[in-house]
Amino acid sequence: MPASYSFSSSWHVAAPLAEVAAAVADLEHYPEWWPQVRAVAKLGPDRAWVRCRSVLPYTLDLVLDAVSRTPPVLEVAISGDLTGFARFVLEPSADGTRLEFRQDVEARGRLALASYVARPVLTWNHARMMAGCRAGLARRACVG
């Protein structure tokens, strides 16, 4: 039986929307700035295979399919160890870009089983992964 997760957060990055959007839309280069994204292989113009590992010793194998690559909405459909979507909605602000993040996924297999006893730890692990995204994106977008 799958285990459902929903995550949302709001961030601010002190960089122009165009720079932030370019970094978020460029899946192939995630490992350069997002430490928890260990590998990316382009499978097509709007499709990539991604391996992610946060703090826990468990690597996720995912396939991301672009749903929207046009700001303000950047969204991917997720399949593999998780199924669902991840979406960033970008909005310009006086001193940079505001990002609204939303992810709804279902875990299957061992990860779903682990959810029954370790949901708080898995949620914490996801928070650490997204903290890496936030910090790395700020560095990447500010450098351009």
N, C-alpha and C positions, 0 to 999 in steps of 0.2 A: 504494500500500500504506500503510495507516495506521501511525502511530507511537504506541506506548503509553507513558503516563507514570503513575506512582504517587507521590503525595506524602503525607506524614503529619508531624504535629508536635503538640506539647503546649504549651499556653500557660496562663498565669494572668492573670486580670483582677481587679483589686481593686474589684469591684462585685458586688452580689447577683445570683444566678442569674436572677431574673426580669428584671432590667434588661438583662443580657447577652442572654438569650433574645429579649427584645423587639426589641433592635437587630438581631440576626442574622436574625430572621424577617421583618423589615420591608424587603424587597428594594427597594421604591420609594425609600427614603431612603438607600440606600448611597452615592450620590454626595456626600451631605452630610458623610460621615465617612470614606469610603474613597477616597482620591485617585485610585487607578487605575481605579475604576469611573466611566467618563465619562458614561454615560447609561443610564437605565432607563425602560422604558415598560411599564406594566401591560397585559397581554393578557387577563387574566381574574383571578378571585379567587385562583388558585394558580399563575399563569403570568406570566412577565415576560420581555421582551426586554432584554438587557444588552449594552452595549459596554464593553470593558475594554482598557486600554492601560497597560503598565508602562513600563519604561525603553526597551526597543527600539521602533523606529518601526513597530509592527505592531499594529493594532487587531483584537481578537477580537469577532465578532458571535455572541452566544449566546442561546439560549432556555432559561430555567430553569423547571422544573415542580416544584412542591413535592411531595415524597414524604411527608415528616413535618414538621409545624409544631408538634408537641407535645413540649416538653422532657421528658426530657433529650436526645432525638434530633431534630436539625434537619437535614433532608436535601433536596437537590434533584437531579433528573435534569437532565443537561446535554445540549443538542443544538445544532447549528450548526457553527461552526468546530471545536469539540471535541464529542465524545460520551462520556457516562459519568455520573459522579455526584460530588457533593461533600457531605460530612457533618461536622457538628459534634456531638459528644456532650458535654454539659455536666454538671458535677458540682459541687455546692456544696463549698466549702472553708472553713476557719476564718476566712479573711480575704478571701473573694470567691468566684470561680468558676474552676474548672479546665476547660479546653476541650481536647478531643482532636479534631484535624482530620484528615480523610482525604479524598483526592481520587484517583480513578482515571479517566483519560480517554484517548481516542484522538484524535490529531490527524490531519486529512486535508488533501489538497490541498497548497498551497505550504508550509504549516506542517509537514506530514509530510515533504516533501522536504527542508526546511531541517533537520529533525531528524537526518538522516544525517550532516551535517557540523557542525551547531551545537548538538547536544544539551546540552553543558555550559552554553552561553550561554543557551539557552532555559530550562534548569533554574534558572540564576541569575536570569533575568528573573522567573520565577514566584516565587522566594524574595523578590525585591524587592516584588512585588505583595502577597505575604502579610505582609511586614513592614509595609506600609502598612495592611493590614487589622488587624493586631494593634495597632498604635499608635492607629489611628482608632477601633477598637472600645473600647479602654481609655478614650479621651477621651469617646466617646459614652455608654458605659454608666455612667461615673462621674458624668457631668452629668445623665443620665436624661432 
